[in-house]
Amino acid sequence: MKKFGILLLLFISVQAWAQELSSFNSLTLTYKFHPKFFLYAEGQLRGIKEFSTPDYYEIKGGLGYNLTPNHKPFIGIGRYGYYTDRDFEREEFRVWLQDVLDVKKGVVKLENRVRAERSWFHNVQNGENTSRYRFRYRLNVSVPLNSKKVEPGTLFANVYDEVFFTPSDTEPVFSRNRLYGGLGYQIDETFGVASGYLWQREFASKGNKNINFVYLALNITIDDAEEKVYEFPGAD
């Protein structure tokens, strides 16, 4: 009876925590059409308020350049939609510049990503137009678990932390922090999957907020090169 009570309490606790979970679903495509250049596209659906009800989406893409095998500047553009109680509330148009520098230590890869963003917002409810600058830095650590590098049939672990800075007179400069941990599997030369837990902390003048995401991604890579490199963007 005592064991049953403990199991019941554990079940109730898990259910209560699960009600606070949000969903983060991603589909990415990387097309390496040239030894130096690549195209990248991504679609996202997030259920922030309710796990199974999407209330945010992203459609974005851009052009990257392999300056060296470990150095990849990138320029991107995207459209973003926000919903409240299933009503479309706000749209965002964003452009960004980023630079990625990879450092490899044995089988461990450290990805350093710096990004500068410019966004324009339109509130469809009241017609208000606003804009924002934002700067981001991410340290992403990837480790293959059953091989020396990520290739077809490789299971790998991925951990990263990303910080967001938003120069503003009305919001904190340190506006967001993301911490992610998860696993990925490169199925074959084209398809890979990844899943994990993403904790997001929002810092705002009206009070801080924690969001607990379950992340799920399908990554597609098209690369005709003999020596292929598989990139996993992570929750972005």
BALOBA-1460 file (C-alpha; in Angstrom, 3 decimals):
// residues 236
<rec num="1" residu="m" x="0.000" y="0.000" z="0.000"/>
<rec num="2" residu="k" x="2.882" y="2.331" z="0.845"/>
<rec num="3" residu="k" x="4.553" y="1.593" z="-2.498"/>
<rec num="4" residu="f" x="1.268" y="2.256" z="-4.279"/>
<rec num="5" residu="g" x="0.981" y="5.633" z="-2.532"/>
<rec num="6" residu="i" x="4.521" y="6.596" z="-3.566"/>
<rec num="7" residu="l" x="3.850" y="5.584" z="-7.185"/>
<rec num="8" residu="l" x="0.575" y="7.528" z="-7.190"/>
<rec num="9" residu="l" x="2.311" y="10.619" z="-5.834"/>
<rec num="10" residu="l" x="5.056" y="10.279" z="-8.446"/>
<rec num="11" residu="f" x="2.463" y="9.904" z="-11.202"/>
<rec num="12" residu="i" x="0.588" y="13.015" z="-10.053"/>
<rec num="13" residu="s" x="3.846" y="14.979" z="-9.879"/>
<rec num="14" residu="v" x="4.847" y="13.930" z="-13.405"/>
<rec num="15" residu="q" x="1.408" y="14.831" z="-14.744"/>
<rec num="16" residu="a" x="1.539" y="18.255" z="-13.084"/>
<rec num="17" residu="w" x="4.976" y="18.909" z="-14.547"/>
<rec num="18" residu="a" x="3.907" y="17.655" z="-17.987"/>
<rec num="19" residu="q" x="1.110" y="20.224" z="-18.048"/>
<rec num="20" residu="e" x="3.825" y="22.906" z="-18.013"/>
<rec num="21" residu="l" x="5.633" y="21.476" z="-21.041"/>
<rec num="22" residu="s" x="5.751" y="23.308" z="-24.363"/>
<rec num="23" residu="s" x="6.512" y="21.845" z="-27.797"/>
<rec num="24" residu="f" x="9.298" y="22.896" z="-30.153"/>
<rec num="25" residu="n" x="9.150" y="21.209" z="-33.579"/>
<rec num="26" residu="s" x="11.613" y="21.912" z="-36.367"/>
<rec num="27" residu="l" x="12.263" y="20.864" z="-39.976"/>
<rec num="28" residu="t" x="15.561" y="21.967" z="-41.536"/>
<rec num="29" residu="l" x="17.122" y="21.639" z="-44.981"/>
<rec num="30" residu="t" x="20.800" y="22.226" z="-45.770"/>
<rec num="31" residu="y" x="21.719" y="22.201" z="-49.476"/>
<rec num="32" residu="k" x="25.455" y="22.280" z="-50.200"/>
<rec num="33" residu="f" x="25.394" y="23.198" z="-53.885"/>
<rec num="34" residu="h" x="29.034" y="24.346" z="-54.017"/>
<rec num="35" residu="p" x="32.227" y="23.467" z="-52.107"/>
<rec num="36" residu="k" x="32.103" y="26.919" z="-50.495"/>
<rec num="37" residu="f" x="28.408" y="27.914" z="-50.506"/>
<rec num="38" residu="f" x="25.301" y="26.373" z="-48.963"/>
<rec num="39" residu="l" x="21.614" y="27.231" z="-48.670"/>
<rec num="40" residu="y" x="19.701" y="26.718" z="-45.449"/>
<rec num="41" residu="a" x="15.941" y="26.688" z="-44.822"/>
<rec num="42" residu="e" x="13.937" y="26.003" z="-41.663"/>
<rec num="43" residu="g" x="10.320" y="25.764" z="-40.568"/>
<rec num="44" residu="q" x="9.189" y="25.733" z="-36.945"/>
<rec num="45" residu="l" x="6.016" y="25.191" z="-34.969"/>
<rec num="46" residu="r" x="5.909" y="25.824" z="-31.221"/>
<rec num="47" residu="g" x="3.132" y="25.190" z="-28.748"/>
<rec num="48" residu="i" x="4.148" y="27.530" z="-25.937"/>
<rec num="49" residu="k" x="0.955" y="27.933" z="-23.949"/>
<rec num="50" residu="e" x="-0.328" y="24.418" z="-24.682"/>
<rec num="51" residu="f" x="1.858" y="21.510" z="-25.772"/>
<rec num="52" residu="s" x="-0.386" y="20.267" z="-28.597"/>
<rec num="53" residu="t" x="-1.662" y="23.656" z="-29.833"/>
<rec num="54" residu="p" x="0.831" y="25.624" z="-31.959"/>
<rec num="55" residu="d" x="0.816" y="29.353" z="-31.199"/>
<rec num="56" residu="y" x="4.066" y="30.386" z="-32.896"/>
<rec num="57" residu="y" x="5.735" y="29.623" z="-36.229"/>
<rec num="58" residu="e" x="8.899" y="30.476" z="-38.134"/>
<rec num="59" residu="i" x="9.765" y="30.292" z="-41.840"/>
<rec num="60" residu="k" x="13.341" y="31.336" z="-42.519"/>
<rec num="61" residu="g" x="16.420" y="30.682" z="-44.595"/>
<rec num="62" residu="g" x="19.637" y="32.099" z="-45.910"/>
<rec num="63" residu="l" x="23.003" y="31.716" z="-47.568"/>
<rec num="64" residu="g" x="26.188" y="30.520" z="-45.909"/>
<rec num="65" residu="y" x="29.817" y="30.514" z="-46.963"/>
<rec num="66" residu="n" x="32.508" y="28.045" z="-45.883"/>
<rec num="67" residu="l" x="35.384" y="30.453" z="-45.410"/>
<rec num="68" residu="t" x="37.335" y="27.511" z="-43.978"/>
<rec num="69" residu="p" x="36.087" y="24.038" z="-42.916"/>
<rec num="70" residu="n" x="35.552" y="25.435" z="-39.393"/>
<rec num="71" residu="h" x="34.480" y="29.007" z="-40.182"/>
<rec num="72" residu="k" x="31.050" y="29.706" z="-41.704"/>
<rec num="73" residu="p" x="29.613" y="33.246" z="-42.060"/>
<rec num="74" residu="f" x="25.876" y="33.351" z="-42.825"/>
<rec num="75" residu="i" x="23.149" y="35.842" z="-43.774"/>
<rec num="76" residu="g" x="19.493" y="35.037" z="-43.087"/>
<rec num="77" residu="i" x="15.944" y="36.302" z="-43.460"/>
<rec num="78" residu="g" x="12.660" y="35.097" z="-41.967"/>
<rec num="79" residu="r" x="8.983" y="35.611" z="-41.174"/>
<rec num="80" residu="y" x="7.537" y="34.822" z="-37.728"/>
<rec num="81" residu="g" x="3.954" y="34.599" z="-36.484"/>
<rec num="82" residu="y" x="2.558" y="34.906" z="-32.937"/>
<rec num="83" residu="y" x="-0.890" y="33.751" z="-31.788"/>
<rec num="84" residu="t" x="-2.855" y="34.409" z="-28.590"/>
<rec num="85" residu="d" x="-5.878" y="32.201" z="-27.802"/>
<rec num="86" residu="r" x="-5.688" y="30.919" z="-31.407"/>
<rec num="87" residu="d" x="-6.046" y="34.436" z="-32.843"/>
<rec num="88" residu="f" x="-3.207" y="35.822" z="-34.950"/>
<rec num="89" residu="e" x="-1.734" y="38.673" z="-32.959"/>
<rec num="90" residu="r" x="1.631" y="39.759" z="-34.330"/>
<rec num="91" residu="e" x="3.951" y="39.168" z="-37.260"/>
<rec num="92" residu="e" x="7.672" y="39.702" z="-37.424"/>
<rec num="93" residu="f" x="10.086" y="40.190" z="-40.303"/>
<rec num="94" residu="r" x="13.734" y="39.555" z="-39.378"/>
<rec num="95" residu="v" x="17.147" y="39.738" z="-41.023"/>
<rec num="96" residu="w" x="20.399" y="38.672" z="-39.405"/>
<rec num="97" residu="l" x="24.126" y="38.233" z="-39.850"/>
<rec num="98" residu="q" x="25.994" y="35.505" z="-38.027"/>
<rec num="99" residu="d" x="29.444" y="33.997" z="-37.792"/>
<rec num="100" residu="v" x="30.169" y="30.419" z="-36.711"/>
<rec num="101" residu="l" x="33.588" y="29.207" z="-35.616"/>
<rec num="102" residu="d" x="34.076" y="25.520" z="-34.778"/>
<rec num="103" residu="v" x="36.859" y="24.282" z="-32.506"/>
<rec num="104" residu="k" x="37.533" y="20.523" z="-32.411"/>
<rec num="105" residu="k" x="39.213" y="18.731" z="-29.502"/>
<rec num="106" residu="g" x="39.404" y="15.033" z="-30.340"/>
<rec num="107" residu="v" x="35.825" y="13.842" z="-30.919"/>
<rec num="108" residu="v" x="34.353" y="16.927" z="-29.214"/>
<rec num="109" residu="k" x="33.222" y="19.844" z="-31.372"/>
<rec num="110" residu="l" x="32.721" y="23.287" z="-29.829"/>
<rec num="111" residu="e" x="30.591" y="25.579" z="-31.988"/>
<rec num="112" residu="n" x="30.818" y="29.307" z="-31.241"/>
<rec num="113" residu="r" x="28.006" y="31.261" z="-32.890"/>
<rec num="114" residu="v" x="27.573" y="35.041" z="-32.812"/>
<rec num="115" residu="r" x="24.498" y="36.659" z="-34.365"/>
<rec num="116" residu="a" x="23.206" y="40.207" z="-34.866"/>
<rec num="117" residu="e" x="19.475" y="40.585" z="-35.668"/>
<rec num="118" residu="r" x="17.187" y="43.362" z="-36.849"/>
<rec num="119" residu="s" x="13.410" y="42.798" z="-36.518"/>
<rec num="120" residu="w" x="10.272" y="44.691" z="-37.544"/>
<rec num="121" residu="f" x="6.951" y="43.860" z="-35.832"/>
<rec num="122" residu="h" x="3.355" y="44.536" z="-36.841"/>
<rec num="123" residu="n" x="0.537" y="44.036" z="-34.335"/>
<rec num="124" residu="v" x="-2.527" y="43.076" z="-36.370"/>
<rec num="125" residu="q" x="-4.871" y="43.823" z="-33.441"/>
<rec num="126" residu="n" x="-4.065" y="47.526" z="-33.051"/>
<rec num="127" residu="g" x="-1.928" y="48.270" z="-36.119"/>
<rec num="128" residu="e" x="1.125" y="49.195" z="-34.050"/>
<rec num="129" residu="n" x="4.548" y="48.905" z="-35.714"/>
<rec num="130" residu="t" x="7.749" y="48.467" z="-33.706"/>
<rec num="131" residu="s" x="11.328" y="47.327" z="-34.304"/>
<rec num="132" residu="r" x="14.169" y="45.711" z="-32.371"/>
<rec num="133" residu="y" x="17.889" y="45.013" z="-32.434"/>
<rec num="134" residu="r" x="19.128" y="41.847" z="-30.739"/>
<rec num="135" residu="f" x="22.480" y="40.125" z="-30.277"/>
<rec num="136" residu="r" x="23.038" y="36.451" z="-29.481"/>
<rec num="137" residu="y" x="25.910" y="34.138" z="-28.550"/>
<rec num="138" residu="r" x="25.725" y="30.344" z="-28.414"/>
<rec num="139" residu="l" x="28.270" y="27.765" z="-27.284"/>
<rec num="140" residu="n" x="27.232" y="24.379" z="-28.666"/>
<rec num="141" residu="v" x="29.037" y="21.155" z="-27.686"/>
<rec num="142" residu="s" x="28.542" y="17.991" z="-29.787"/>
<rec num="143" residu="v" x="30.023" y="14.549" z="-29.038"/>
<rec num="144" residu="p" x="29.524" y="11.403" z="-31.192"/>
<rec num="145" residu="l" x="28.826" y="8.418" z="-28.957"/>
<rec num="146" residu="n" x="29.467" y="5.401" z="-31.181"/>
<rec num="147" residu="s" x="32.003" y="6.690" z="-33.724"/>
<rec num="148" residu="k" x="34.803" y="9.226" z="-34.082"/>
<rec num="149" residu="k" x="32.675" y="11.657" z="-36.086"/>
<rec num="150" residu="v" x="29.045" y="12.184" z="-37.085"/>
<rec num="151" residu="e" x="28.274" y="9.966" z="-40.074"/>
<rec num="152" residu="p" x="25.385" y="7.664" z="-41.086"/>
<rec num="153" residu="g" x="24.522" y="5.432" z="-38.135"/>
<rec num="154" residu="t" x="26.015" y="7.797" z="-35.526"/>
<rec num="155" residu="l" x="24.322" y="8.571" z="-32.226"/>
<rec num="156" residu="f" x="25.534" y="11.825" z="-30.693"/>
<rec num="157" residu="a" x="24.941" y="14.030" z="-27.660"/>
<rec num="158" residu="n" x="24.427" y="17.761" z="-27.911"/>
<rec num="159" residu="v" x="24.483" y="20.449" z="-25.181"/>
<rec num="160" residu="y" x="24.430" y="24.218" z="-25.583"/>
<rec num="161" residu="d" x="23.795" y="27.488" z="-23.829"/>
<rec num="162" residu="e" x="22.700" y="30.654" z="-25.636"/>
<rec num="163" residu="v" x="22.396" y="34.182" z="-24.278"/>
<rec num="164" residu="f" x="20.362" y="37.038" z="-25.816"/>
<rec num="165" residu="f" x="21.042" y="40.765" z="-25.449"/>
<rec num="166" residu="t" x="18.461" y="43.382" z="-26.468"/>
<rec num="167" residu="p" x="19.475" y="47.051" z="-26.194"/>
<rec num="168" residu="s" x="16.251" y="48.755" z="-25.062"/>
<rec num="169" residu="d" x="15.019" y="51.463" z="-22.724"/>
<rec num="170" residu="t" x="11.982" y="49.401" z="-21.689"/>
<rec num="171" residu="e" x="13.360" y="45.845" z="-21.367"/>
<rec num="172" residu="p" x="16.388" y="44.290" z="-19.622"/>
<rec num="173" residu="v" x="19.517" y="44.222" z="-21.773"/>
<rec num="174" residu="f" x="20.041" y="40.544" z="-20.859"/>
<rec num="175" residu="s" x="16.691" y="39.436" z="-22.255"/>
<rec num="176" residu="r" x="16.844" y="35.634" z="-22.593"/>
<rec num="177" residu="n" x="18.831" y="32.513" z="-21.778"/>
<rec num="178" residu="r" x="18.471" y="29.073" z="-23.365"/>
<rec num="179" residu="l" x="19.935" y="25.814" z="-22.093"/>
<rec num="180" residu="y" x="19.551" y="22.632" z="-24.149"/>
<rec num="181" residu="g" x="20.509" y="18.978" z="-23.776"/>
<rec num="182" residu="g" x="19.588" y="16.130" z="-26.071"/>
<rec num="183" residu="l" x="20.500" y="13.315" z="-28.441"/>
<rec num="184" residu="g" x="20.651" y="13.046" z="-32.205"/>
<rec num="185" residu="y" x="20.927" y="10.217" z="-34.712"/>
<rec num="186" residu="q" x="22.196" y="10.471" z="-38.285"/>
<rec num="187" residu="i" x="20.014" y="7.942" z="-40.081"/>
<rec num="188" residu="d" x="21.720" y="8.034" z="-43.497"/>
<rec num="189" residu="e" x="23.426" y="10.528" z="-45.804"/>
<rec num="190" residu="t" x="20.255" y="12.622" z="-46.073"/>
<rec num="191" residu="f" x="18.159" y="12.335" z="-42.919"/>
<rec num="192" residu="g" x="18.936" y="12.939" z="-39.269"/>
<rec num="193" residu="v" x="16.768" y="13.378" z="-36.174"/>
<rec num="194" residu="a" x="17.307" y="15.088" z="-32.853"/>
<rec num="195" residu="s" x="15.335" y="15.423" z="-29.636"/>
<rec num="196" residu="g" x="15.901" y="16.845" z="-26.181"/>
<rec num="197" residu="y" x="14.909" y="19.276" z="-23.460"/>
<rec num="198" residu="l" x="15.175" y="23.054" z="-23.846"/>
<rec num="199" residu="w" x="14.859" y="25.382" z="-20.862"/>
<rec num="200" residu="q" x="14.201" y="29.014" z="-21.770"/>
<rec num="201" residu="r" x="14.304" y="31.887" z="-19.295"/>
<rec num="202" residu="e" x="12.675" y="35.150" z="-20.354"/>
<rec num="203" residu="f" x="13.761" y="38.311" z="-18.548"/>
<rec num="204" residu="a" x="11.192" y="41.092" z="-18.835"/>
<rec num="205" residu="s" x="10.250" y="44.299" z="-17.050"/>
<rec num="206" residu="k" x="6.835" y="42.812" z="-16.180"/>
<rec num="207" residu="g" x="8.281" y="39.666" z="-14.583"/>
<rec num="208" residu="n" x="10.480" y="36.738" z="-15.533"/>
<rec num="209" residu="k" x="9.169" y="33.584" z="-17.199"/>
<rec num="210" residu="n" x="10.405" y="29.996" z="-17.597"/>
<rec num="211" residu="i" x="9.444" y="27.858" z="-20.599"/>
<rec num="212" residu="n" x="10.141" y="24.103" z="-20.710"/>
<rec num="213" residu="f" x="10.284" y="22.816" z="-24.291"/>
<rec num="214" residu="v" x="10.370" y="19.268" z="-25.617"/>
<rec num="215" residu="y" x="12.442" y="19.642" z="-28.788"/>
<rec num="216" residu="l" x="11.979" y="17.418" z="-31.855"/>
<rec num="217" residu="a" x="13.697" y="17.964" z="-35.205"/>
<rec num="218" residu="l" x="14.071" y="16.353" z="-38.605"/>
<rec num="219" residu="n" x="17.200" y="17.542" z="-40.428"/>
<rec num="220" residu="i" x="17.712" y="17.020" z="-44.169"/>
<rec num="221" residu="t" x="21.149" y="17.399" z="-45.769"/>
<rec num="222" residu="i" x="21.769" y="17.402" z="-49.532"/>
<rec num="223" residu="d" x="25.493" y="17.203" z="-50.215"/>
<rec num="224" residu="d" x="27.234" y="15.632" z="-53.213"/>
<rec num="225" residu="a" x="30.746" y="16.038" z="-51.791"/>
<rec num="226" residu="e" x="32.770" y="12.894" z="-51.126"/>
<rec num="227" residu="e" x="33.700" y="14.126" z="-47.623"/>
<rec num="228" residu="k" x="30.366" y="15.027" z="-46.058"/>
<rec num="229" residu="v" x="29.870" y="17.133" z="-42.930"/>
<rec num="230" residu="y" x="26.550" y="16.836" z="-41.110"/>
<rec num="231" residu="e" x="25.363" y="19.962" z="-39.324"/>
<rec num="232" residu="f" x="22.645" y="19.942" z="-36.678"/>
<rec num="233" residu="p" x="21.333" y="23.482" z="-36.156"/>
<rec num="234" residu="g" x="19.740" y="22.813" z="-32.765"/>
<rec num="235" residu="a" x="16.749" y="24.679" z="-31.401"/>
<rec num="236" residu="d" x="17.058" y="28.156" z="-32.913"/>
